[in-house]
Amino acid sequence: MRYGKAGIKLGMVTAHREAMMRNIVTSLFREEKIKTTDAKAKALKRVADKMVTLGKRGDLHAYRQAVAYIRDKAVVRKLFQDISSQYKERAGGYTRVIKLGFRTGDGASVSLVELVDRALVVKNPPKKDKTKS
């Protein structure tokens, strides 16, 4: 019986699941949004919120805990300097999960996980119309 057993197994062995979660969390903080299956999105939300809370604490022990989980030190710096400063006033709920529909290949339900109140960056600004001069 599974009384009191928290967490989602996702059909993987423990080592694979932990490695996948570390990679997904790293990608989420690097890109600030990620598209994945619903089950992985729900598991990701728990871990990502804990990492932002570590970033808000900001002490050396929290930094070392984040470095032990997140795979890229540049992403950890981004988490502690940029992302955590956005959420100083927020008490929790740093990520949102938006259901997108179903994947065409295998029919798996897909969700978008993104950071709440993230800064929007325009990569390609609209070009000026040269004919109006």
N, C-alpha and C positions, 0 to 999 in steps of 0.2 A: 504494500500500500504506500501511497505517496503523500501521507499526511505531513503538512508543513514543509514540503519541498518547494522552494521558490525557484524560478528561472525556467527558461524554455530550452529544450534540448535541440530543436531544429533538425533532428534526424542526423546528427553528426556525433562523432566521438569528441571528448572534452578538448583535446589538444587542437583539433581542427576548428571547433566552435570558437575557442578563445583566440586563435590566430585570425580567424575571419572577423571577429568583432574588433580586434585591434586594428586591422586594416581598414575596416569600414569607418571606424571612429576617426582615424587619421585622415581618410578621404573627406569625411564630412566637414572637419574643421579646416581642411585645405581649401575645399571648393565652396563651403558654406551651404551646399544643398547636394543631395544624392538621391538617386532613384534605385529602389530595391523592392524586394517582396514584402508583403504585409507583415509576416511573422518576423523577418529580420528587422523591419522598421520598428516594431514594438520593442524588441530586445535592444536595439540601438538607442532608442529614446532614453531608456534607463541609464545606460552607460554614459551617453553624451551629457546628460544633465549632471551626473556626478563629476564629470571632468570640468564642466563650467563652474561648478561649486568649488572645486579645487582651485581653479583660476581666480575666483573671487577671493578665496582665502589669501592667496598670494605669498605665503611664507615659504621657507626653504623646503620644509618637509612636504608641503603640497606640490611644489615644483618637482621634487624627486619622485613622488608618487605618479605624477602625470608623465614624466619621462620614462618611468618603468612601464607604462601602458601604451602611450602613443609612440609610434615608430619613428617619427621625424622630429628632430629638435627644433627645426624652424617652425613647425606647426605648433609645438608647445610654446615657443616664444610668442607666436601670434595669438594663441589662446590666452596667455597670461597678460599680454600687453593690450591687444585690440579687443578681442571678443569679451573678455571678462569685464572690461571697463564699460561696455555697452549695457551690461546687466547689473550694475551696482544697486539700482533701486528695485529690481525685480526679485521676488522671493523664490521663484521656481518656475518651471515650465519654459525652459529656454529653447525647446525644439517643438516643431509641429509636424504632424503626419497628415498628409493629404492623399486620399485614395485616388488613383488615376484610372483604374480599370483593370483589364486583363492583358497579359502578354500574349502575343500571337503564336509563338512557338509551342508553348506547353500549357497555356491557359492559366498560368499562375497570376494571382492578383498582385498588382504592382502599386507601390506608394511612393510619394515624394517626401523625403525628410529634409527639413530645412530649419535653419536657425531663425527664431522669431526676431523681428525688428532688425534684420540684417541690412547693412548699407548697400543700396543698389548701385552697381557700377556699370556704366554704359561703355561697352567695348568698342562699338563702331558708331560714333555720333552721326546723325543724319547729315548728308552732304547738302551744301547750299546749291540752290537752283541757279545755274549760270545764265539761263535765258531771260530772267527778270531784270537784268541790269539796265 
